[in-house]
Amino acid sequence: MSTVRTRTDLNEKADKTEPAESGTERIDIPLGFDVPDGWTTVDPATLGVRAAFLLVRPSPGEDYTPSITIGVDRRADGADIAASADESIDRLAEVLAEVELVDRQPIGDHRTPGVTQVLRLRTAAGSGGPARKLVQTQVHLAIPLGDTAADRLVVEISCTCLPAQAATVIPQFQQLVGTFHIRDDGPMKGTT
């Protein structure tokens, strides 16, 4: 499976890092996961990243710092998890020069479906530096919230690195994903 989406006008950039609108619902979720050795948590806002969690792996001597992001969104539209994975590709295609879907696999079961996908990314050259090729591995999970199948959380866990870093970084990412869970700290709470 290989789908490539390219961006033709690199000067036209959609801002996808805006905070959620003030009227949207906020959900407090007790997420749990083990941070792999060598990774550090960073406040996503400091780097302009729209995510609940951001981890980086300092790599002295390398010109790219691998990252793991964990994003959470409440969905009540009934869209399947593959649609959420497609939306992730579309968001990336808006800000990158090229996004290629290399592989996608279903995971989970009918109650808590998921998708893993591997993407090849190419950034555009600009003030941030030269164009670069990256690889991103994503895991999308649907977690039921209410009494209907349509009311659920969609969690996106992504790891981005240089292809040369993948042999070291991806097993650490898989370790984090393997420990990801909703802690039993009581019920999830929705607030506005």
C-alpha positions as CSV (number, residue, x, y, z in Angstrom):
1,M,0.0,0.0,0.0
2,S,1.5,3.3,-1.0
3,T,-0.4,6.6,-1.1
4,V,1.4,9.8,-1.7
5,R,0.0,13.3,-0.9
6,T,2.0,16.3,-1.9
7,R,1.7,19.9,-1.2
8,T,1.9,22.1,-4.3
9,D,2.0,25.6,-2.8
10,L,4.5,25.6,0.1
11,N,3.7,29.2,0.9
12,E,0.1,28.4,1.8
13,K,0.3,27.0,5.3
14,A,-2.7,26.1,7.4
15,D,-2.2,26.8,11.1
16,K,-3.1,23.6,12.8
17,T,-1.5,24.5,16.1
18,E,-4.3,26.8,17.3
19,P,-5.7,26.0,20.7
20,A,-9.2,24.4,20.8
21,E,-12.1,26.9,20.7
22,S,-13.1,28.1,24.1
23,G,-16.6,26.5,23.8
24,T,-15.3,22.9,23.2
25,E,-15.6,20.2,25.8
26,R,-12.5,19.3,27.9
27,I,-12.1,15.8,29.2
28,D,-9.8,14.9,32.1
29,I,-8.3,11.5,31.3
30,P,-5.9,9.6,33.5
31,L,-3.5,8.4,30.9
32,G,-0.6,6.1,31.8
33,F,2.5,5.0,29.9
34,D,6.1,4.3,30.7
35,V,8.7,6.8,29.3
36,P,11.5,4.9,27.6
37,D,15.1,5.4,28.8
38,G,16.7,8.4,27.1
39,W,13.4,10.2,26.4
40,T,12.4,13.5,28.1
41,T,8.9,15.0,28.5
42,V,8.5,18.6,27.1
43,D,5.6,21.0,27.4
44,P,4.0,20.7,23.9
45,A,3.1,24.4,23.9
46,T,6.8,25.5,24.2
47,L,7.4,24.0,20.7
48,G,4.0,24.9,19.2
49,V,2.9,21.3,19.1
50,R,-0.8,20.5,19.5
51,A,-0.7,17.4,21.7
52,A,-1.5,16.2,25.2
53,F,2.1,14.9,25.6
54,L,5.4,15.5,23.9
55,L,8.5,13.5,24.4
56,V,11.9,14.0,22.8
57,R,15.0,11.9,22.6
58,P,18.1,14.2,22.7
59,S,20.6,12.9,20.1
60,P,23.9,14.7,20.5
61,G,25.8,14.9,17.2
62,E,22.6,14.4,15.1
63,D,20.8,17.2,13.3
64,Y,17.3,16.0,14.2
65,T,15.7,15.2,17.6
66,P,13.2,12.3,17.5
67,S,9.8,13.0,19.1
68,I,6.8,11.1,20.3
69,T,3.4,12.9,20.6
70,I,0.2,11.7,22.2
71,G,-3.0,13.5,21.1
72,V,-6.5,12.9,22.4
73,D,-9.7,13.9,20.7
74,R,-13.3,13.2,21.6
75,R,-15.4,12.0,18.7
76,A,-19.1,11.5,18.6
77,D,-19.5,11.4,14.8
78,G,-19.3,7.6,14.4
79,A,-16.4,7.8,11.9
80,D,-14.3,4.7,11.9
81,I,-10.7,4.6,13.1
82,A,-9.3,4.5,9.6
83,A,-11.0,7.8,8.9
84,S,-9.2,9.3,11.9
85,A,-5.9,7.9,10.5
86,D,-6.7,9.5,7.1
87,E,-7.4,12.8,8.8
88,S,-3.9,12.6,10.3
89,I,-2.4,12.2,6.9
90,D,-4.4,15.1,5.6
91,R,-3.2,17.4,8.4
92,L,0.4,16.5,7.7
93,A,-0.1,17.0,4.0
94,E,-1.2,20.6,4.7
95,V,2.2,21.5,6.3
96,L,4.7,19.2,4.7
97,A,6.1,18.9,1.1
98,E,5.2,15.2,0.8
99,V,3.4,12.5,2.9
100,E,3.5,8.9,1.7
101,L,1.4,6.1,3.4
102,V,3.8,3.1,3.4
103,D,1.8,0.6,5.5
104,R,-1.5,0.5,7.5
105,Q,-2.6,-2.4,9.7
106,P,-5.8,-2.8,11.8
107,I,-5.3,-3.6,15.5
108,G,-7.7,-4.1,18.4
109,D,-11.2,-5.5,18.3
110,H,-14.7,-4.2,17.4
111,R,-15.1,-2.5,20.8
112,T,-11.7,-0.8,20.9
113,P,-10.5,-0.7,17.3
114,G,-7.1,0.7,16.2
115,V,-4.9,1.3,13.3
116,T,-1.1,1.5,13.0
117,Q,0.4,3.2,10.0
118,V,3.9,4.1,8.8
119,L,4.4,7.3,6.8
120,R,7.4,8.7,4.9
121,L,7.5,12.5,5.2
122,R,9.5,15.2,3.4
123,T,9.8,18.7,4.8
124,A,10.3,21.7,2.6
125,A,13.5,23.7,2.7
126,G,13.1,27.0,4.4
127,S,14.2,29.2,7.3
128,G,14.1,26.1,9.6
129,G,16.8,24.4,7.5
130,P,17.2,22.1,4.5
131,A,14.5,19.8,3.3
132,R,14.6,16.5,5.1
133,K,13.2,13.0,4.9
134,L,11.6,11.6,8.0
135,V,9.6,8.5,9.0
136,Q,6.6,8.6,11.2
137,T,4.9,5.7,12.9
138,Q,1.4,6.2,14.2
139,V,-0.9,4.3,16.4
140,H,-4.6,5.3,16.4
141,L,-6.8,3.9,19.2
142,A,-10.6,4.3,19.8
143,I,-11.7,4.1,23.4
144,P,-15.4,4.0,24.1
145,L,-16.7,6.7,26.5
146,G,-20.4,6.5,26.7
147,D,-23.3,4.2,26.0
148,T,-23.1,4.5,22.2
149,A,-20.3,3.3,19.9
150,A,-20.1,6.8,18.4
151,D,-19.1,8.5,21.7
152,R,-15.4,7.7,22.1
153,L,-11.9,9.1,22.5
154,V,-9.5,8.8,19.6
155,V,-5.9,8.6,20.8
156,E,-3.1,9.2,18.3
157,I,0.4,8.2,19.4
158,S,3.1,9.2,16.8
159,C,6.8,8.8,16.6
160,T,8.9,10.9,14.1
161,C,12.5,10.4,13.4
162,L,15.1,10.3,10.6
163,P,15.2,7.0,8.7
164,A,18.7,6.4,10.1
165,Q,17.4,6.7,13.6
166,A,14.4,4.3,13.2
167,A,16.3,1.1,14.2
168,T,16.9,2.6,17.6
169,V,13.9,4.9,18.1
170,I,11.0,2.7,16.8
171,P,11.6,-0.2,19.3
172,Q,11.5,2.5,22.1
173,F,8.2,3.9,20.6
174,Q,6.8,0.3,20.6
175,Q,7.8,0.0,24.2
176,L,5.8,3.1,25.1
177,V,2.8,2.0,23.1
178,G,2.9,-1.4,24.8
179,T,2.6,0.3,28.2
180,F,-0.1,2.9,27.2
181,H,-3.3,2.6,29.3
182,I,-6.1,4.5,31.0
183,R,-5.2,4.5,34.7
184,D,-7.9,3.3,37.1
185,D,-7.9,6.6,39.0
186,G,-11.7,6.9,38.9
187,P,-14.1,7.8,36.1
188,M,-13.1,10.1,33.2
189,K,-14.6,13.5,33.7
190,G,-16.0,15.8,31.0
191,T,-16.0,19.5,31.7
192,T,-16.5,22.6,29.7
